[in-house]
């Protein structure tokens, strides 16, 4: 089997081939099949578009490592964005410096990081949970 040009295209192939099989499992035990993952990625892409993220824009992600963080990364790739992961273990000051330097248009967060994101809103990235 020949690999397609991009990771996104390969993931699309995997969704079609193995739809009902497990694709992702995180430390909390949450499992997504390839079909579930594909739908989750599509819903995140819709949210990115609704938030007005143009193709080629930097989209930061401050999320705990879990199935949703993987889906967010894949969604940013598929939407044509530049994925900027932020390590949740670093200080808020370091996160602020990264946001000031790279000026992402969106900051993707989850339940665990939404409180920290509130303290970053003066830096102007639109926060999307």
C-alpha angles and dihedrals in degrees: 000000000000119000117236123239098268142029089243091058091048091052089051089054091050092050090053095045101040104022099149096038123096113271104169136022125175134199093267090058097254110150128193125190118220089260091050090047092050091051092047091050090049092051091050090049089052090052091049091052093045089052088055101247107164122214111275094026123135113251117189122207123203101177136135113255103270142116091284092055090055090047090050091053092049091047092053090049093048092046089055095248132137110251115222112185118201118203109235090210095066124089123272088244091058090048090050091052091051091049092048092049099047102027101210116200092221137027114206114207139170135210092281094052104033093095092053089048091058089062090054099053093099086070089067106236110137108242118227121187 
